[in-house]
Amino acid sequence: MENNLLSKLKSLQKSAQSTKKKNINAEASFSTLTDEEILLVLAHRAKKLRIANNLKQKEFSENAALSSATTYSNFEQTGKISLLNFIKVMRAFGRVSELEELLKSDIASLIEHAKSRKKEKKRVR
């Protein structure tokens, strides 16, 4: 009985994940999505890029120097991947430069920082 309930639960979870994946808007603003939905959107976009480049998952994972094709396959299915492997994926797509912009300071904060540095006292008289 307990085994049967566990398999039903796993089946329902898989079904819910599949439904969520199908209903997600890949063009939606990340600010409107949950963390899990963002992962799925990134995975969906990566899959579209891979297919546009006419590569099988195995070929792509080899090009990206991932430890196995399963690593990349799991990413496309669940959106989950380590940061290191995500960087490898971005590099294989020739888009690693996009990562540079992720946590960069914006111009306004750089200007504000420069202004505040000018006002810093050098010594006390």
C-alpha positions as CSV (number, residue, x, y, z in Angstrom):
1,M,0.0,0.0,0.0
2,E,2.7,2.5,1.0
3,N,4.7,1.7,-2.2
4,N,1.6,2.3,-4.3
5,L,1.0,5.7,-2.7
6,L,4.6,6.6,-3.2
7,S,4.5,5.8,-6.9
8,K,1.3,7.7,-7.3
9,L,2.9,10.7,-5.6
10,K,5.9,10.5,-7.8
11,S,3.7,10.2,-10.9
12,L,1.7,13.3,-9.8
13,Q,4.8,15.3,-9.2
14,K,6.1,14.4,-12.6
15,S,2.8,15.3,-14.2
16,A,2.8,18.7,-12.4
17,Q,6.3,19.4,-13.5
18,S,5.4,18.5,-17.1
19,T,2.3,20.8,-17.0
20,K,4.3,23.7,-15.5
21,K,6.9,23.2,-18.3
22,K,4.3,23.3,-21.0
23,N,2.5,26.3,-19.6
24,I,5.6,28.5,-19.0
25,N,6.1,31.6,-21.2
26,A,9.7,31.5,-22.3
27,E,9.5,35.2,-23.2
28,A,8.2,36.4,-19.9
29,S,10.1,38.9,-17.8
30,F,12.2,37.2,-15.1
31,S,10.8,39.6,-12.6
32,T,7.4,38.0,-13.0
33,L,8.6,34.4,-12.6
34,T,9.4,32.2,-9.7
35,D,13.0,30.9,-9.3
36,E,12.0,27.5,-10.6
37,E,10.2,29.0,-13.6
38,I,13.4,31.0,-14.4
39,L,15.4,27.8,-14.4
40,L,12.9,26.2,-16.8
41,V,13.0,29.2,-19.1
42,L,16.8,29.1,-19.3
43,A,16.6,25.4,-20.0
44,H,14.0,25.9,-22.7
45,R,16.1,28.7,-24.3
46,A,19.3,26.5,-24.2
47,K,17.4,23.6,-25.9
48,K,16.2,26.0,-28.7
49,L,19.7,27.2,-29.2
50,R,21.1,23.6,-29.3
51,I,18.5,22.5,-31.8
52,A,19.1,25.7,-33.9
53,N,22.7,24.7,-34.0
54,N,21.6,21.2,-35.2
55,L,23.3,19.4,-32.3
56,K,22.2,16.3,-30.4
57,Q,22.4,16.5,-26.6
58,K,25.4,14.2,-26.6
59,E,27.3,16.2,-29.2
60,F,26.6,19.5,-27.4
61,S,27.6,18.1,-24.0
62,E,30.9,16.9,-25.5
63,N,31.5,20.4,-27.1
64,A,30.7,22.0,-23.7
65,A,33.2,19.6,-21.9
66,L,30.4,18.4,-19.5
67,S,31.1,15.2,-17.6
68,S,28.3,13.4,-19.3
69,A,25.4,13.8,-21.8
70,T,23.1,13.2,-18.8
71,T,24.2,16.4,-17.2
72,Y,23.0,18.4,-20.1
73,S,19.9,16.3,-20.6
74,N,18.9,16.8,-17.0
75,F,19.4,20.6,-17.4
76,E,17.0,20.7,-20.4
77,Q,14.4,18.6,-18.5
78,T,14.5,20.2,-15.1
79,G,16.5,23.5,-15.5
80,K,18.9,22.4,-12.8
81,I,22.6,22.6,-13.4
82,S,25.6,23.6,-11.4
83,L,26.9,27.1,-11.9
84,L,30.2,25.7,-13.3
85,N,28.4,23.6,-15.8
86,F,26.1,26.5,-16.7
87,I,29.2,28.5,-17.5
88,K,30.5,25.7,-19.7
89,V,27.1,25.6,-21.5
90,M,27.2,29.4,-22.1
91,R,30.8,29.1,-23.4
92,A,29.8,26.3,-25.8
93,F,27.0,28.6,-27.2
94,G,29.6,31.4,-27.6
95,R,27.6,33.5,-25.1
96,V,29.8,33.6,-22.1
97,S,30.2,37.4,-22.5
98,E,26.5,37.7,-21.5
99,L,27.5,36.4,-18.0
100,E,29.7,39.5,-17.6
101,E,26.7,41.7,-17.3
102,L,24.9,39.7,-14.6
103,L,26.2,41.3,-11.4
104,K,27.9,44.3,-12.9
105,S,27.4,47.6,-11.1
106,D,25.2,50.0,-13.0
107,I,26.5,53.4,-14.1
108,A,24.4,55.3,-11.6
109,S,25.9,53.4,-8.6
110,L,29.4,53.8,-10.1
111,I,28.9,57.6,-10.4
112,E,27.5,57.8,-6.8
113,H,30.5,55.8,-5.5
114,A,32.9,58.1,-7.3
115,K,31.2,61.2,-5.9
116,S,31.3,59.8,-2.4
117,R,35.0,59.1,-2.7
118,K,35.7,62.7,-3.4
119,K,34.0,63.8,-0.2
120,E,35.9,61.4,1.9
121,K,38.1,63.1,4.4
122,K,41.8,62.4,4.0
123,R,42.7,63.5,7.5
124,V,41.4,65.2,10.6
125,R,42.7,68.6,11.7
